[in-house]
Structure formats: structure tokens, C-alpha cells
């Protein structure tokens, strides 16, 4: 059949933050697709991104038994590559993903050893089907599972651990930010953070707390 292609490039400017959290992508049996995602970072950029793939229709017991998926993922800092990887799945061979139908990747930059150990501790219950590495301040977290809820729960847990660092960048990267600007940023983020992190403050209370 015809081959689908998707190519996307995201540039994160100096002292800017990019949070990219798309919904999962499902590949039905016989699907043919080539995907390419590139994040272009500059000095002072911050990135929190994830992608989650579903191979076949595991809920119905249908495996990805035919078709081909080629996925390329890149992260660059100025002219230097931090991550270049390519995953190819075809002819029903899912051994590159340990024969698991669900796979996820989460990226965070910049990270340090303390963050890495915190994330590894959170991944411990998943044992050999999850792991985190740190290369040149880029943390890469991988998930594999036969259950999408396990992957989604793990990715959300890591997101919750890393989100405070993104919020802190509002202050650390903008030393001259006014109180009014800070309140405005927090009010924009509060609805999402309140539901995800179970915060107890309403938007009307924020100005008095900051």
C-alpha cells in the first residue's frame, strides 16, 4: 500500500522552553510510514517532549504482523548532535522493541545526575522495560510495555518530576521579570498544573501567594 510520511522540526530559541506532549500514534497492521522529528536547541533552551507508539491493535489481540515503520528522532544543540537515532520495524519483527506493542520515549534538557537518579527511582517498578540515560545534559527515558496504561502512567510520572524545572526557568532565565509578568505566566499554567499535580490553589489566589 501507499506509504505515509511525517516530518516535523521544532526550534527552541535562546532562553525559551518547549513542552511537546502529543497523543499516542497507532500503527495498524500493514501500515507503512516514515516519521522524522528534529528538535533544534540553542543556548539556554529547555525541552520536555515525549512520543508514544502503539503497534498493531493489542487490545484486540492483533499484532503488527506486516508493514514497515521507520522512525528517526534527532536533538541538536546549535550545530552539535545530542541524539540521532533511527528505529526500523518491518515484516512482523518486533524484536528491536522486545516484542512489546507499546513504546515510549521522553526527552528532557538540560538534566543533571540528580534528576537522572530521581527518574530512575521512579522507573524501578517497571524493571527491565524502562530506563533512563544522560548524555551531554540530555536525558532520554524509554518505556516498553504490553499495556498502554503502564506506559502512560510512567511517562506522566516523569513529566510531573521534571515540570518544576521548567517552571523555575521562568525566573532563572528571566532575571528581570516583573511580578506582574510572573503572575500572568503562573495563571496561564495553573489550570493544567492544578489537574496534573493536584494543586489546591485556584487562579484567583495566585496573586496573593506570589
C-alpha positions in Angstrom: 0.0 0.0 0.0 0.9 3.7 0.0 3.5 5.0 2.4 2.6 7.8 4.8 5.3 10.4 5.7 5.5 12.9 8.5 8.4 15.3 9.0 8.5 17.9 11.8 11.1 20.2 13.1 10.8 22.3 16.2 13.3 25.1 17.0 13.6 26.3 20.6 15.1 29.7 20.9 17.5 31.1 23.4 16.1 31.1 26.9 12.9 29.5 25.5 11.0 26.5 26.8 9.3 23.8 24.6 6.9 21.3 26.0 5.7 18.8 23.3 3.3 16.2 24.6 1.3 14.7 21.7 -1.2 11.9 22.0 0.0 8.4 21.1 0.4 7.3 17.4 -1.2 4.0 16.4 0.1 1.8 13.5 -2.4 -0.8 12.3 -1.1 -4.0 10.7 0.1 -3.4 7.1 0.8 0.3 7.8 3.8 1.8 6.0 5.1 5.0 7.5 8.3 7.1 7.7 8.5 9.6 10.5 11.1 12.2 11.3 11.2 14.5 14.3 14.0 17.0 15.0 14.4 19.4 17.9 16.8 22.3 17.3 18.0 23.8 20.6 20.1 26.8 21.3 22.0 28.1 24.3 19.6 28.3 27.3 16.8 26.2 25.7 14.7 23.9 27.7 12.9 20.9 26.3 10.4 18.4 27.7 9.0 16.1 25.0 7.6 12.7 24.6 6.2 10.3 21.9 4.3 7.1 22.4 3.7 4.5 19.7 1.2 1.6 19.5 2.0 -1.3 17.2 -1.0 -3.2 15.9 -4.2 -3.5 17.9 -3.1 -5.1 21.1 -6.4 -4.5 22.9 -8.0 -6.8 20.3 -5.1 -9.2 20.2 -4.0 -8.1 16.7 -0.2 -7.9 16.3 1.8 -5.7 13.9 2.4 -8.7 11.7 3.1 -6.8 8.4 4.0 -3.4 7.2 7.0 -1.2 7.9 7.7 1.7 10.3 10.8 3.9 10.1 11.1 6.5 12.8 14.0 9.0 13.1 14.5 11.2 16.2 17.1 13.9 16.5 18.0 16.5 19.1 20.6 19.2 18.2 22.3 21.9 20.3 23.3 24.6 17.8 25.5 22.6 15.3 26.2 19.6 17.6 24.0 16.5 17.7 22.9 15.4 21.2 20.8 12.5 19.9 20.4 10.8 16.5 18.5 7.5 16.4 16.6 5.5 13.9 14.2 2.7 14.5 13.0 0.3 11.8 10.3 -2.2 12.3 9.1 -4.5 9.4 7.9 -7.9 8.4 6.4 -8.5 11.8 9.7 -8.5 13.5 9.3 -6.5 16.8 12.5 -7.8 18.4 14.0 -4.2 18.4 11.3 -3.3 20.9 11.4 -6.6 22.8 8.2 -7.7 21.1 6.2 -5.2 23.0 3.3 -3.4 21.3 3.7 -0.1 23.2 6.8 2.0 23.3 7.5 5.5 24.6 10.4 8.0 24.6 10.6 11.0 26.9 13.3 13.7 26.4 14.4 16.4 28.9 17.0 19.1 28.5 19.0 20.2 30.4 19.2 17.5 33.0 21.8 16.5 35.6 22.8 13.4 37.5 20.5 14.2 40.4 17.5 14.3 38.0 18.6 11.1 36.4 18.7 9.2 39.7 15.3 10.6 40.7 13.8 9.4 37.4 15.5 6.0 37.6 14.0 5.6 41.1 10.5 6.3 39.7 11.0 3.7 36.9 12.2 0.9 39.2 8.7 -0.8 39.3 8.9 -1.3 35.5 12.2 -3.2 35.9 13.8 -4.1 32.5 11.2 -2.5 30.4 12.1 1.1 31.2 15.4 3.0 31.6 16.9 6.5 31.6 20.3 7.7 30.3 22.1 11.1 30.4 24.3 12.3 27.6 25.6 15.8 27.4 22.8 17.1 29.6 20.1 15.4 27.5 18.1 12.8 29.5 16.4 10.1 27.4 13.8 7.9 29.1 12.5 4.8 27.3 9.4 2.7 28.0 8.2 -0.6 26.7 5.0 -2.5 27.7 2.1 -4.6 26.6 -0.3 -2.2 28.4 -0.7 1.4 27.3 -1.8 2.5 30.8 1.6 1.4 32.2 3.5 3.5 29.6 1.2 6.5 30.0 1.4 6.3 33.8 5.2 6.1 33.8 5.5 9.0 31.3 3.2 11.1 33.3 5.2 10.4 36.5 8.4 11.5 34.9 6.6 14.6 33.5 5.5 15.5 37.0 9.0 15.1 38.3 10.5 17.4 35.6 7.8 20.0 35.3 9.1 22.1 38.3 12.4 22.6 36.5 10.5 24.1 33.5 8.6 26.4 35.8 11.7 27.5 37.5 13.1 28.6 34.2 10.6 31.5 34.1 12.7 33.0 36.9 16.2 31.6 36.3 16.2 32.6 32.6 14.5 35.9 33.1 16.2 37.6 36.0 14.4 40.9 35.3 10.9 39.5 35.0 8.3 41.7 36.8 5.9 40.4 39.4 3.0 41.1 37.1 4.6 39.1 34.3 5.3 36.2 36.7 1.8 36.2 37.9 0.5 36.2 34.3 2.7 33.2 33.4 1.6 31.2 36.5 -2.1 32.0 35.9 -1.7 30.5 32.4 -0.1 27.4 33.6 -2.2 26.9 36.8 -5.2 25.1 35.2 -3.1 22.4 33.7 -0.8 22.1 36.8 -3.7 22.0 39.2 -5.3 19.0 37.5 -2.0 17.1 36.9 -0.2 17.8 40.1 -3.3 18.1 42.3 -2.5 21.6 43.5 -5.1 23.2 45.8 -4.8 26.8 44.8 -7.4 28.5 42.5 -6.2 31.1 39.9 -7.8 33.9 42.0 -5.5 33.1 44.9 -2.2 33.1 43.0 -1.5 36.9 43.1 -1.6 36.8 46.8 0.8 33.8 47.0 3.5 35.1 44.7 
